[in-house]
Amino acid sequence: MDFVCLFVCLLFSYTNTININMTLKMELTQIGVIHTPYKTLSECPHQTCKSEQIAEIEVYDDYVGGLKDVEGFSHILILYWLHKATGYSLLVRTPWDAKPHGLFTTRSPRRPNPIGISVVELIERRGHILRIKGIDAIDGSPLIDIKPYVPEFNEKGAVKIGWFEGKV
Protein backbone atom coordinates (compact mmCIF):
# COMPACT_ATOMS: atom_id res chain seq x y z
CA MET A 1 0.00 0.00 0.00
CA ASP A 2 1.23 3.44 -0.89
CA PHE A 3 2.66 5.42 2.08
CA VAL A 4 0.46 8.49 1.42
CA CYS A 5 -2.68 6.36 1.23
CA LEU A 6 -1.71 4.56 4.44
CA PHE A 7 -1.08 7.91 6.17
CA VAL A 8 -4.45 9.32 5.06
CA CYS A 9 -6.25 6.15 6.16
CA LEU A 10 -4.57 6.27 9.57
CA LEU A 11 -5.31 9.98 9.92
CA PHE A 12 -8.94 9.45 8.97
CA SER A 13 -9.40 6.56 11.38
CA TYR A 14 -7.75 8.57 14.16
CA THR A 15 -9.70 11.82 13.70
CA ASN A 16 -12.74 10.38 11.94
CA THR A 17 -12.82 13.54 9.83
CA ILE A 18 -10.71 15.08 7.14
CA ASN A 19 -11.01 18.82 6.77
CA ILE A 20 -10.22 19.94 3.25
CA ASN A 21 -10.44 23.63 2.49
CA MET A 22 -11.23 23.88 -1.21
CA THR A 23 -11.28 27.18 -3.01
CA LEU A 24 -12.48 27.10 -6.58
CA LYS A 25 -10.86 29.76 -8.70
CA MET A 26 -12.96 30.86 -11.67
CA GLU A 27 -12.29 33.12 -14.58
CA LEU A 28 -14.93 35.21 -16.32
CA THR A 29 -14.55 36.88 -19.68
CA GLN A 30 -16.00 40.34 -20.13
CA ILE A 31 -17.92 40.34 -23.42
CA GLY A 32 -18.97 43.99 -23.36
CA VAL A 33 -19.92 46.95 -21.22
CA ILE A 34 -23.24 48.42 -20.08
CA HIS A 35 -23.85 52.16 -20.51
CA THR A 36 -26.53 53.63 -18.23
CA PRO A 37 -27.37 57.05 -16.77
CA TYR A 38 -26.64 55.69 -13.26
CA LYS A 39 -23.20 56.74 -11.99
CA THR A 40 -23.48 55.53 -8.38
CA LEU A 41 -25.17 52.69 -6.53
CA SER A 42 -27.53 55.14 -4.82
CA GLU A 43 -28.80 56.36 -8.22
CA CYS A 44 -29.76 52.85 -9.38
CA PRO A 45 -33.31 51.60 -8.96
CA HIS A 46 -33.58 48.70 -6.51
CA GLN A 47 -34.93 46.37 -9.19
CA THR A 48 -35.19 46.35 -12.98
CA CYS A 49 -38.99 46.54 -12.76
CA LYS A 50 -38.56 50.03 -11.25
CA SER A 51 -36.53 51.32 -14.21
CA GLU A 52 -37.93 52.84 -17.38
CA GLN A 53 -34.54 54.27 -18.42
CA ILE A 54 -33.13 53.54 -21.85
CA ALA A 55 -29.59 52.19 -21.74
CA GLU A 56 -27.12 50.60 -24.15
CA ILE A 57 -25.14 47.42 -24.08
CA GLU A 58 -21.93 47.55 -26.08
CA VAL A 59 -20.87 44.06 -27.14
CA TYR A 60 -17.16 43.76 -27.92
CA ASP A 61 -16.22 42.96 -31.52
CA ASP A 62 -15.03 39.41 -30.72
CA TYR A 63 -18.55 38.51 -29.55
CA VAL A 64 -20.80 40.34 -32.03
CA GLY A 65 -21.37 37.12 -34.01
CA GLY A 66 -23.19 35.77 -30.96
CA LEU A 67 -25.90 38.41 -31.44
CA LYS A 68 -27.22 36.72 -34.60
CA ASP A 69 -31.04 36.47 -34.34
CA VAL A 70 -31.25 38.56 -31.13
CA GLU A 71 -33.67 40.95 -32.89
CA GLY A 72 -36.33 38.22 -32.73
CA PHE A 73 -36.59 38.57 -28.95
CA SER A 74 -38.53 41.29 -27.13
CA HIS A 75 -36.65 40.62 -23.87
CA ILE A 76 -33.19 39.36 -23.00
CA LEU A 77 -31.49 38.22 -19.82
CA ILE A 78 -28.34 40.16 -18.94
CA LEU A 79 -25.62 38.97 -16.55
CA TYR A 80 -23.10 41.54 -15.42
CA TRP A 81 -20.47 42.18 -12.77
CA LEU A 82 -21.52 44.59 -10.01
CA HIS A 83 -18.15 46.33 -10.16
CA LYS A 84 -18.98 49.09 -7.67
CA ALA A 85 -20.38 46.81 -4.97
CA THR A 86 -17.97 46.46 -2.07
CA GLY A 87 -17.99 44.00 0.78
CA TYR A 88 -20.95 42.03 1.99
CA SER A 89 -22.75 40.94 5.12
CA LEU A 90 -24.55 37.64 5.59
CA LEU A 91 -27.44 39.52 7.22
CA VAL A 92 -29.03 42.30 5.18
CA ARG A 93 -31.71 44.94 5.65
CA THR A 94 -33.61 45.76 2.47
CA PRO A 95 -35.81 48.63 1.25
CA TRP A 96 -38.82 46.31 1.68
CA ASP A 97 -38.30 45.25 5.28
CA ALA A 98 -36.49 46.69 8.30
CA LYS A 99 -35.79 43.21 9.69
CA PRO A 100 -32.48 41.59 8.72
CA HIS A 101 -32.65 38.65 6.30
CA GLY A 102 -30.05 36.19 5.09
CA LEU A 103 -28.04 37.61 2.18
CA PHE A 104 -29.04 34.74 -0.10
CA THR A 105 -32.73 35.53 0.44
CA THR A 106 -32.26 39.09 -0.85
CA ARG A 107 -31.33 40.78 -4.11
CA SER A 108 -28.58 42.86 -2.48
CA PRO A 109 -25.76 43.86 -4.86
CA ARG A 110 -23.18 43.33 -2.10
CA ARG A 111 -22.38 39.62 -2.32
CA PRO A 112 -19.38 37.27 -2.23
CA ASN A 113 -19.71 37.02 -6.04
CA PRO A 114 -21.32 40.31 -7.12
CA ILE A 115 -23.13 39.11 -10.23
CA GLY A 116 -26.14 41.09 -11.44
CA ILE A 117 -28.98 39.62 -13.45
CA SER A 118 -31.70 41.58 -15.24
CA VAL A 119 -34.48 40.77 -17.67
CA VAL A 120 -34.61 43.80 -19.96
CA GLU A 121 -36.68 44.87 -22.93
CA LEU A 122 -34.68 44.84 -26.17
CA ILE A 123 -35.63 47.97 -28.09
CA GLU A 124 -33.28 47.58 -31.03
CA ARG A 125 -29.93 46.34 -32.22
CA ARG A 126 -27.51 48.60 -34.05
CA GLY A 127 -24.50 46.50 -34.98
CA HIS A 128 -22.68 45.79 -31.73
CA ILE A 129 -25.00 48.04 -29.66
CA LEU A 130 -28.19 46.80 -28.01
CA ARG A 131 -30.62 49.51 -26.89
CA ILE A 132 -32.53 48.26 -23.88
CA LYS A 133 -35.06 49.40 -21.29
CA GLY A 134 -35.30 48.43 -17.65
CA ILE A 135 -31.82 47.81 -16.24
CA ASP A 136 -30.53 48.53 -12.76
CA ALA A 137 -26.78 48.50 -13.50
CA ILE A 138 -24.25 51.25 -12.88
CA ASP A 139 -22.65 52.85 -15.94
CA GLY A 140 -19.58 50.89 -17.01
CA SER A 141 -20.72 47.56 -15.56
CA PRO A 142 -18.83 44.70 -17.23
CA LEU A 143 -21.12 42.49 -19.32
CA ILE A 144 -20.69 38.77 -18.59
CA ASP A 145 -23.42 37.15 -20.70
CA ILE A 146 -26.62 37.61 -22.69
CA LYS A 147 -29.36 35.00 -22.96
CA PRO A 148 -32.80 35.09 -24.57
CA TYR A 149 -35.67 35.51 -22.15
CA VAL A 150 -38.18 32.75 -22.85
CA PRO A 151 -41.03 32.79 -20.29
CA GLU A 152 -41.71 29.08 -20.75
CA PHE A 153 -38.16 28.32 -19.59
CA ASN A 154 -38.45 30.52 -16.50
CA GLU A 155 -42.05 30.33 -15.32
CA LYS A 156 -42.49 27.98 -12.39
CA GLY A 157 -46.21 28.32 -11.78
CA ALA A 158 -47.27 29.02 -8.20
CA VAL A 159 -44.15 29.98 -6.26
CA LYS A 160 -43.56 31.01 -2.67
CA ILE A 161 -41.61 34.25 -2.24
CA GLY A 162 -40.76 33.96 1.44
CA TRP A 163 -40.46 37.19 3.40
CA PHE A 164 -41.16 39.24 0.23
CA GLU A 165 -44.83 38.13 0.43
CA GLY A 166 -47.03 41.24 0.73
CA LYS A 167 -44.05 43.59 0.39
CA VAL A 168 -43.48 43.72 -3.37
N, C-alpha and C positions, 0 to 999 in steps of 0.2 A: 504494500500500500504506500502510496506517495506520502512523503513527510508532511506536506502542507495539508493534505486531506486529513491525515491522522490528527494533526494539530487542531484543525477546525472542528473535527468530530469530538475530540477531547474537550475543547473549549465549550462547544455547544452543550455537551453532556454535563459539564461542570456548572455553567451559568444558566442553562436551559433557555437562553435567549442570545441572539446575535443582533447587535444594533448596527445597522448599516445606514450611514447618512448619504443618501443619493441626491445629487443635484443635477438636474437635467439642464443642459445648456442648449438653448435654441437660437436659431438665427432667422430673422425676418428680412425680407427684401422689400424696400420701399418701391412701389410701382407708380407713385405719383404724389401729388400734393393737393390739399383742399384749400380753396380760397373762399373765405367768408368775411362778413363785416365784423365779426366778433374778434376783438383783440385780446381780451382777458377772459378768464374763467367766469368772473362775475357778470360779464355781458352776455354770456351764453344762456339760452333758455335751458330749463332743467330737463326737458325731454324734446325729442324731435316733433312730437305732436303739438308743441307750443310754438313752433317756428313757422312763419310764413315767408321768411327771407329767401331770396334767390341767392344761390352760391354757385361756384364753379369747381369742378374737379378737373385738374390737369393730369392726364395720364402720360407718363414718360414714353418717349418714342419707342423704346424697346418693347413696350407692352401694348401699343395701339392696336396691333393685329388681334388682340384678345377682345376688342370692342365690337368685332363683326357681329351683326344682328342685334346689338343692344337697343337700337331704335324701336324694335318691336315690343319693348317692355315699357309700361307706364311707370313702374316703380322698380328700384334696384336696392339691394342691400349693400351697405358700405361698411367696411371694417377699417379702422384707422387707429393710429397710436395717439394717445392722449398726452402729448409731449410737454404740456405745461402742468400736468398734475404731479404733485410732489407728495411723497410720503403716503401713509395710509394708517388707519386704525381698524381693528377688527370689530369695534362697536361704533356705529354711525348714527347721527341724528340727521333726519331728512327734512325737506320743506313740507312734507305731508304729515309728519308726526314728530312731536317733541321727545317721545321716548326713544332710547337707543335701540337699534336693531343690529343684528349680525351683518357685517359688510356684504356677505354673499347673498343676503336677502334684500339688498338695495341696488340702485343703479348709480351709486357714487362713482365719480371719475377717479377718485384716489384709491388705487388698488395695487396689489403686488405686481400684477401685469396690467398696466393701464391701457386696455384695448377698448375702443369705442365701437359701437355698432348702431347703425341707423338705417331705417327703411325710409328712403326719400323718393319723391316724385321726380322722374326724369322728364325734363321739359324739352330738351333737344340735345343733339350731338353736333358739334362743329369740329370735325377732325379729331384731335386728341383732347378736346375740351367737352365735358359734359355739364350742361346747365341743369341745376337741380333745385328743388324747393323742399324745405323742411329738415335742415340739418342742425345739429347742436354742437358742432366742432369749432374750435378756435382756428383762426386764420393761420395757415402754414402747417396744419396737422398732416403728418405723413400718412399717405394712403397705403394700406396693407393689401386690401382685396376688394373686389366688386363681384357680386353675385346677383342673378336675377331674383326678384321677389315673386314667388309663385304661391298665392294663398293656400292652395291645396297641399303644398309641402309643409306649410307652417301652422295651419289651423289645427287645433287639438280638441275642438268641441268645447264642452263645459270644462272649464279649468278653475282651480282655486287660486286666488291671488294673495293668500296669507294676510299679513297685517295691512296690505294696501286696500283691502275690502272696505268700501264706503269712503275712501279717501281720495280716489282718483276718478 
